[in-house]
Amino acid sequence: MTIGVAVKVHAGEVLAADSATTLETQDGAITKVYYHANKIFDLYEGLPVGGMTWGLGNLGPYAIATMARDLRRRLMGTAADKSLKIDPDKYSIEEIASRVRTFFYEQAYLAYYPAAAANRPELGLLVAGYSSDSDLPEEWLVEVDAEGNCAAPAPLRTPTDGFGYEVFGQPAAVRRLMDGYDERLGDLLIALGLEASQLDSVLEFIRDQLKVDPVMPQMPMQDAIELAVYLAGTTAQWHRFLPGAPAPTVGGLIQVAWITKHDGFNWERRGEPHEEPDK
């Protein structure tokens, strides 16, 4: 399981994620949690483009992070298969996100989880960075839903607006902290007798009264990095002390990468020395 945080400001994009990966039985029982998974990756050496994943950690015997390195070789044209190669002088983040979908969903996910398969797991991927003709970062989502379906990549925020943060995976701690409630509040209000037709307006009112937005578009890059670390780290600590769980399902090292137009993709906090090198 995962906490993934994306922070977008004028200066660039920050990606942060924990390194916990959970093994579960078919009925969802947790059998083991490991704390050295890689969930952030560089998608093209030298270009300001990166990715982050949550949900399913492996496709068959292959870790998503390992597959991301295979995809990077295809995007760069250094693999035998040139079908996903992009032009480094003329590309868009949407185009790269489309290739991410082709590689992970059409070529890999459906091979292991065909349409007739039961219990098709969820998988999320965020592609973030700068298109070749853009001065501002953008973010595109590739998501496999609970039924195993994956629509075309969708923009999370456009290049010129929507600056702020987003959380993926297990957002309850951040939602409570920043929004004042988590996603279970709606069900609780309905259980207390609130009419379903009133729910959206009630939640909107609560959110307007309690929500805290810590991101300003002009925020310096270092502050955006520290905010992402804070949100991911707070989630990890929340799960550490959460009663009832056999082991924290969010935790381990908080990995952080940042992307700017001129400096490209850079690691702020990579991982342990024994881990497979990224390049």
N, C-alpha and C positions, 0 to 999 in steps of 0.2 A: 504494500500500500504506500501511498505517497502524499507528500505535500509539495506542490510545485507553485512557485510564485513568479509572476512576470510583472516587471515595473517598466513603464514606458514614460520617458520624459523627452524634452526637446533634445537633450544631449545624447540620447541613445536608449538602449534596451538592456535590462538586467534580467537574467534568469537564475533562479535559485531553487534547489530541490534537496530533499533529504536523501539518504542512501539506504533506506530499509527496503527489503524485498521479502514478501511473505509467501510461504508455501501453504496451500489449502487443499483439503479434500474436495471431492465433487459436491458435497453438501455444504461447503463453506467453512468447515472447521479448520482452524489454524493449527498447522503441525510444526512449523518452524519459521523463525524470522532471522534473516541475515542482514548485516549492516554495512555492506561494502558494494552496493549496486551503483552503477553509473546511469544517470537519468538525463544528463545534459550532454550535448554533442555539437561539434563543429561540422557543418554540412558541406563546406567547400573551403579548402585551405586558401587563405589569402583574401577571401571575400567576407563582407560583413553580414554573415548569415549563420544562424544557429538553430538548434532544436531542443525540445524538452519533451519527455514522455511521462505518462502516468497510467495506472491501470495494469493491464497485462504486462508482466516483466519478461516473458519468454514466448517465442513462437516455436513450439516443438523443443528441440534441444538448444536453440539459438537465443542468446540474450538480445534484447532490443538494442542495447548499446553496441554490441558486436555487429549486428545487422546495419546499424547506422553508419558504421565505418565502411561496410560493403557498399552501402548506398552512396557514400561520399566518393568512392572510387568511380562509381558509375556516373555520378553528376559531373565529375572532373574529366571523364573520358579516359581514365587510366585502366579501367577494367576491359575485359574482352567484349562485354555487352555494351554497346554504345547507344542503346535506344533511349537512355535517360540523360544523356549528356546535355549540358546547357552551354550557352555562349557566355563566357565570363564578362564580356563587354556589353552584352545586351540581354538582360534577363529581368524577371520580376519575382517578388516573393510569392505571388500567387502561382506562378509557373513552377517554382521549386516545390511549393506545397502540393501541387497537383502530382508531381513526380514522387513525392513522399507517399501520397495516397496510393499511387500505382504500385510502388515497390512494396510497401508494408501491407496494404489491404488486398489489392488485386492479385499480386504475385505470391505473397507469403501467407497472409491470414486465411484467405479462402482455400489455400491448399491444406491447411491444418484444420480449419473449421468450415467445411462446405455448408451450403444452405440447409442441408438435411440434418446437420449435426445438432445435438442437444447441448444446452448450457454453453452457448457461445459467449466468450468473455468480452468485457469492454476494454477498449484501448484508446488512449488519447495522445495526440501529438500536437505540439505547438511549433510552428515555423515562424521565426522572427528575424528581423534584420532590415536591410536596405535594398530596394530594387536598384538597378544600375543607374536609373535616371532620377532617383529620389534623394532629397536632402533630409528626410525624416524617416524614422523607423516605422514598420508596420508588423502586424501579427496575423497569422492565418491558422485556423483550427482544422485539424483532421481528426474526426472522432468516430469510433466504432461504438454503436449504442448497445444497450442490453439485449437486443434481438440479433446482434451481429451485423447490422447494416451500417453503411458508411456513405454519407452524402458527399457531394463535391466540397472541396475546401471552402470554408466560410471566413470572412474577415472578422477578427475580434475587435479591432479598432482600425480606422482608416489612418493614412499617414498624417493627415492634417488635424485630426481631432481625437477625442477619446483618450487623452493622456491620463494615466492613473495606474492602478495595480489590479491584478486578477489572481485568484488562487484556484488550483485544480487538485483533484484527488480527494483529499479529506479536509475540507475547508471550515469545519465547524468552529474550531478555536478562533480563527481569524474573523469569521462571520460574527461570532459573539463579541469579539473585541471591537471590531470596527463598525458593524451594523447594529449591534445591540441585541441580536437574536440569531439563531441558526435555522436551518431549513425545516426543523421539526415544529416550529411554532405554529405554522398554518394548520397542521393536523390537530394540535392541541386546542386551538381556538375552535375548530369545527367540533371537536369532542365536547367542548364546553357549551355548544349550542349556537355558535355563530353561523349565520346562513352562508352557504358557499358563494352566493352572489355578492356578498359583502367582503369576502376575504381579501381580494386584491386591494381594495381601497383601504382596508384596515392595515394591512401590511405596509402599504405605501406610506400611510400616516406615521406608523411606528418608525419606519426607516427614515423618514424625513426628520423626525424628532431626535433620533438617537445616532444616526450614521456619522462617522468620522471619516473624512477623506484626507489622508496624510500627504497626498501627492499634489505638488504644483508643477505645471509644465516646465517652469524655469529651474526646477530643482537640480543642483549640481550632480554629476554622475556618482561621486563618492557617497553622497547622501542617499541616492537611489539604491546603491549597492547595500548600504547599511540598513536601509528599510527592508529590502528583500531578505537579508539575513535575519533581521529581527522577526519578521512575520513567519519565516520558515522555522527558525529556532524556537519561537514561542509555541508553535504547533507541536514541535517535537517534545518540548518539555511538558506541554499539556497532556500528550499521550503517555509520556513517561509516568505521570502521577495519576492517570485515569484509573479508577478502580475497576476491577473485574476482568481486565484483559490479561491473557497469559503472558504476553510480552508486548512491549510497545511496538505498534505497527507503523509508526513514524519515528525515525531517529537515525542515529549514526552521524557521520560527517555531513554538514550542510555544504553542498557543492554550489559554487557561484561562478557565473560567467557574465561578461558584459560585452556589448557590441556597440561600436560607434562607426560613423561613416568612414572616417579616415584611418582609424586604428584597427578596424575589423573585429574579429572574434577573439576575445582574450579571457584566459582563466584568472579569476580572482582567488579562487580556492578550489583546487583540483581534486585531491585525494591522497591516499597513502602512497609511499614510495614504491611499494611492491606491485601496485596496480599496473595494468598494461598501459604503456605510453600512448598518448593520443595521436602522435605524429611520428 
